Amino acid sequence: MQWYRWIAENRFPGDLIGPCGEEFCGSFLFFSTSPQHLLTSYHHSTSYSASVLFRHRIGRLCVKMDAFKLLTRSTKFKSPGAQSTASTRLPSTGKAENPQLFRSSAADGLLEKSGNGKKRKRGYGAEEAHHIDEDALNLDFFSQNKSSAPRGLDATAEKGQDREDASGSDDDESMDEVQCRTVLNAHKIKVTDMRDIEDVSPVQVQAEEPKKKKKKRKQQEEKQQPQTLTKKELKKARRLYPQPLVSFKELRTKYKISRRLADNVAEQGFTVPTEVQLGSLPLLLGNKSGSEKSKAATTEPDLLVVAPTGSGKTLSFMIPVINKIVRHHHEQPEERGIFSVVVAPTKELASQIANEGRKLALGTGVKITLMKKGMRVVKRDDEDQGDILNESSAESSESESDEKPAGKPKAAIPVTKSDILVSTPLLLVNALSANKTKPLGTLPLVRNLILDEADVLLDPLFRDQTLDIWRSCTHPELRASLWSATMGSSIEDMAKSTIKERKLTLPETQSYPLIRLVVGLKDSAIPNIKHKLVYAATEQGKLLGLRQLLHPTAATSSDVRLRPPFLVFTQTIPRAVALHSELLYDIPPEAGGSSRIAVLHSDLSDTQRSEIMKGFRKGEIWILVTTDLLARGVDFRGINGVVNYDIPNSAAVYVHRVGRTGRAGREGGVAVTYYTKEDIPYVKSIANIIDASEKLRGESGERSVQKWLLDALPDLSKKNKKELKKHGVKARQTNTKGGEDKDQRRTRISTKSGFERRQENRKKGAIAASRNRSQHPSQKSDSESDGDDGWGGIDD
């Protein structure tokens, strides 16, 4: 029995082999990990000699076993398939299953329960359940007539859907405050009332009246004075817990948005709301079915939203605005004009917002126009009335030049007819003031003003223009909403002061709650991308590091690997042009050559910029070198990474730059930042953002920024921060005087030495002189004739 002991001691895995013995005495032999099974089979084999039959069956089993698995049963191999799958999961592979960045099992359970828990009438629910159960029991999946039973189920489902839509929002279950708090906290959504504490909760602030009369009047007055709340109590009093949006289906059933608008949202493929949509859409739409617990929860407020990049802010403010205009068209069909204004800092972002809005407004009758140079948006009494532009002419003007047609008088330009106007600040201010030749016009019908990337629009560069637009909206029911991924306290204070100023200048202005919604950590990068901070020492080191990203096969296993498409950010336009020319021939001709890399900056014409954007979105351009022109708001969903060739001017700019990847919850995005010796004083704010983002991700392991590096990097003073934000790193600033100093020569983008550059300059000079001589031969002949007159040579 030595062979039995050997098999019993080695205990082969039972799932490797199934039943493979021949049938003797009506039994099968299964190879199992238990020796008792072998003994049972041995004792039951009575037709032949027990030892012969048992040896026969064990031999058949051992033959069918894989010898390699037998010899390596205790060795754990890494499956190459799993490794390749993890490494190839990139943002360009497709959208994420769940776009939410912050989740928990408890919150998901509550959302699922709230989404599925519908109250139905008892009679109808019982009959429907009984009917469906009977049909399910009678299903015959192998019959030839397969469509009869499913049709009955589909008809029942459609009937139930119709009744559910007809019943309205009264059949929906609303969460209580504890459940709302659980969901909002799990998704890291913080809703705060920004009004004065007396307006928020006057009952909590006032002291209780004393029951017993006191002898001293002074003590009575002291006790009747308002109590001073602690900082923690103030925060608690301001916190709000509105109903979260469970799914996009609730937009129709619970919030009663337009049916066509709900269909457009579904056709775009939106199923699971992101955190900013989960929190902001109920606030802006208003829960008409729920009990009015507070005015802030049921009235459309003025809103400040701070949410991560790529989290769906455009959808969050476009759905309520379009739905509001659709209702207004039904209630007051005779009133037409601009009802909403969306302001964005760049033309690329404004064009993107207009395109996304047109997809949502398809078939609703809402017209969205992108502001172009030369358009008229207001009527003036001193101008002749022009014809009204249709939306078709406004859309066709996007492909045309921005310049006004020559010879066409200004009074003949018609007034743009639109419901929603999307514009940059300067274009709209020029249209309102007739290029600053007349007083600022007004937009009396505008009920919603949306500032996308509000921290830039209220920065000193755009502040005056943005505030002029805000003041021109004179409707008493105006609601303002400010959206960005980074928003400082100064922006919030400016918004509050502007709203108070409107109440003083326009007494008929109605007051609405001012609510702030923050998703995640304020002013932090998204947690689903990997950050890499690389010290390159010199400008040549940065260029070599970037070339390693272009040729990942030459890099070591520990280096960062980045697959196209990706963006490369520089500090100035000349540096972007120089880097593009340096990398122009790094991509081999077999892969497309120089056509795969492009440069985009504000010095290009609108036609050139739009063509480059189209090529990058189509995948014809793989690498796009740009400035901070594309750092904000522009949505490239398939970007695999971002390279900060020059460090950003501030931590907020870093958040927006790296937010071009990892959009809508996509995993696998990479953000690489190169810094040199000149950048060391400015790196700490970026390192802190990276460290906070990795802590927010919650993964344990090696950090991209070590603690010793955070401690060693110097802090930057307020004055230097302002200087950096305004001008960037001094060594890389554009010199307008024409000459280059020593620092600028050292930071020039090139891998060539000074000797090679001198040789090239001499060669260029010789070629230019030769070309000049060939173009002006008369000067050469004149010089020769002058020489003949001067000296005639030696006579013999």
Secondary structure, DSSP 8 states (H G I E B T S, - for coil): -HHHHHHHHH---TTS----S--BTTB-----S-HHHHHHHHHH--SS-HHHHHHHHHHHHHHHS-HHHHHTTT-----HHHHHHHHT--GGG---S---SS--HHHHHHHHHHHH-----HHHHHHHHHHHHHHHHT--TTSS--SHHHHHHHHHHHHHHHHHHHHGGGG-----HHHHHHHHHHTTEEEEE-S-HHHH-HHHHS----SS--S-HHHHHHHHS-----HHHHHHHHEE-------TTHHHHTT---HHHHHHHHHTT--S--HHHHHHHHHHH--SSS----HHHHS--EEEEE--TTS-HHHHHHHHHHHHHHHHHHH-TT--S--EEEE-SSHHHHHHHHHHHHHHTTTTT--EEE--TT-B-S--TTS----EE-HHHHHHTTSS-SS--TT--GGGS-EE--SEEEE-HHHHHHHHHTTTTS-----TT--EEEEETHHHHTSTTTHHHHHHHHHH---TT-EEEEEES---HHHHHHHHHHHHHHHHH-TT-----EEEEEESSTT---TTEEEEEEEEESHHHHHHHHHHHH-GGGS-TTS----SSEEEE-SSHHHHHHHHHHHTT-S-GGGTGGGGEEEE-TTS-HHHHHHHHHHHHHTS--EEEE-GGGSSS---TT--EEEESS--SSHHHHHHHHTTSSGGG---EEEEEEEEGGGGGG-HHHHHHHHHHHHHHT--S--SS-HHHHHHS----HHHHHHHHHH--GGGS--TTS---HHHHHT-S-S--HHHHHHHHHHHHHHHHHHHHHH-HHHHHHHHHHHHHH------
